[in-house]
Amino acid sequence: MGRRFVAERRSDRYYRAAQREGLRSRAAFKLDHLADRYPILRPGFRVLEFGAAPGGWSLIARRYVGDRGAVVAVDPRPMDPIPGVTHLRMRIESPNLGERLNDDRFHTVLSDMSPRISGAYATDHARSVDLVRAAGAWAVELLRPGGSFVAKVFDGDLLPLAEAELAPRFRRWQRTKPPASREASSEMYVLGLGFRGRPDRADPGGAVESAAPATDPAAPPGTRYIDRRIEPDSLL
Ligand SMILES: C[S@@+](CC[C@H](N)C(=O)[O-])C[C@H]1O[C@@H](n2cnc3c(N)ncnc32)[C@H](O)[C@@H]1O
């Protein structure tokens, strides 16, 4: 770990807050922010999470869903156990994942997966979009009607293609960048709210409607907040 990296990390307020609050990762604040703004984590919800280690998001998700809810966290990396969180130590591409998920249905599918960074932006972007598509495929398979999908992605020219596949499956689709996401990073989150159901399962229409504000009163002053709403039909 470089000295500059260590110094930058120490001066990072989200990193320090995560340490202070025992949150395992600064990423936890990103999910907390999203859950505060959008109806993605409610008491009793069943949540499927991809890219969970070391467990920052899992802890936050567990707090929101409570004892009546459940969190299934998928990541090949090890993770210290969290009561109420089931860790499946496998990759999203694992052929055994479907069997382990047992056709359970979820209110929310989250992905904070990051590809191994190669340093070549086009490659990292393409891999990141592949991970969004893989998580999106599971969301379409396992979400309950009205459910939500949140996925991290490195922005770039391949993203609209993935959005064109996924956005029509939701009543509302948008991109957002939480304040804890580093300014300089190309990372952002795509959100699908109000899953329309799987046509082949004749799922009834979604019941969860979101009422997210256009601006974010909780964002610190000076935050550059990207929040573009994309109407699914305009992507077809
Ligand atoms: C940024 S970290 C996630 C941090 C986590 N959300 C937290 O708050 O602690 C990204 C994770 O994605 C996982 N990941 C990358 N590719 C994956 C894949 N193909 N399947 C499952 N997880 C993957 C990595 O193992 C890594 O733990």
The ligand as an SDF file (V2000), in Angstrom:
LIG
                    3D

 27 29  0  0  0  0  0  0  0  0999 V2000
  -16.1050   -2.8300   -4.0520 C   0  0  0  0  0  0  0  0  0  0  0  0
  -16.1060   -4.4630   -3.4610 S   0  0  0  0  0  0  0  0  0  0  0  0
  -17.6680   -4.5520   -2.6570 C   0  0  0  0  0  0  0  0  0  0  0  0
  -17.7090   -3.8040   -1.3640 C   0  0  0  0  0  0  0  0  0  0  0  0
  -18.9550   -4.1460   -0.5580 C   0  0  0  0  0  0  0  0  0  0  0  0
  -20.1590   -3.6880   -1.2100 N   0  0  0  0  0  0  0  0  0  0  0  0
  -18.9070   -3.5220    0.8160 C   0  0  0  0  0  0  0  0  0  0  0  0
  -19.6480   -2.5770    1.0720 O   0  0  0  0  0  0  0  0  0  0  0  0
  -18.1330   -4.0070    1.6610 O   0  0  0  0  0  0  0  0  0  0  0  0
  -16.3910   -5.3570   -4.9310 C   0  0  0  0  0  0  0  0  0  0  0  0
  -16.5970   -6.8500   -4.7390 C   0  0  0  0  0  0  0  0  0  0  0  0
  -17.0500   -7.4060   -5.9790 O   0  0  0  0  0  0  0  0  0  0  0  0
  -16.6880   -8.7620   -5.9430 C   0  0  0  0  0  0  0  0  0  0  0  0
  -16.8060   -9.3450   -7.2810 N   0  0  0  0  0  0  0  0  0  0  0  0
  -16.0950   -9.0220   -8.3890 C   0  0  0  0  0  0  0  0  0  0  0  0
  -16.4270   -9.8250   -9.4070 N   0  0  0  0  0  0  0  0  0  0  0  0
  -17.3930  -10.6710   -8.9300 C   0  0  0  0  0  0  0  0  0  0  0  0
  -18.1290  -11.7390   -9.5050 C   0  0  0  0  0  0  0  0  0  0  0  0
  -17.9190  -12.1010  -10.7720 N   0  0  0  0  0  0  0  0  0  0  0  0
  -19.0410  -12.3850   -8.7530 N   0  0  0  0  0  0  0  0  0  0  0  0
  -19.2350  -12.0090   -7.4520 C   0  0  0  0  0  0  0  0  0  0  0  0
  -18.5630  -11.0110   -6.8530 N   0  0  0  0  0  0  0  0  0  0  0  0
  -17.6390  -10.3550   -7.5790 C   0  0  0  0  0  0  0  0  0  0  0  0
  -15.2480   -8.7300   -5.4230 C   0  0  0  0  0  0  0  0  0  0  0  0
  -14.8670   -9.9900   -4.9090 O   0  0  0  0  0  0  0  0  0  0  0  0
  -15.3200   -7.6260   -4.3740 C   0  0  0  0  0  0  0  0  0  0  0  0
  -15.4500   -8.1740   -3.0810 O   0  0  0  0  0  0  0  0  0  0  0  0
  1  2  1  0
  2  3  1  0
  2 10  1  0
  3  4  1  0
  4  5  1  0
  5  6  1  0
  5  7  1  0
  7  8  2  0
  7  9  1  0
 10 11  1  0
 11 12  1  0
 11 26  1  0
 12 13  1  0
 13 14  1  0
 13 24  1  0
 14 15  1  0
 14 23  1  0
 15 16  2  0
 16 17  1  0
 17 18  1  0
 17 23  2  0
 18 19  1  0
 18 20  2  0
 20 21  1  0
 21 22  2  0
 22 23  1  0
 24 25  1  0
 24 26  1  0
 26 27  1  0
M  CHG  2   2   1   9  -1
M  END
$$$$
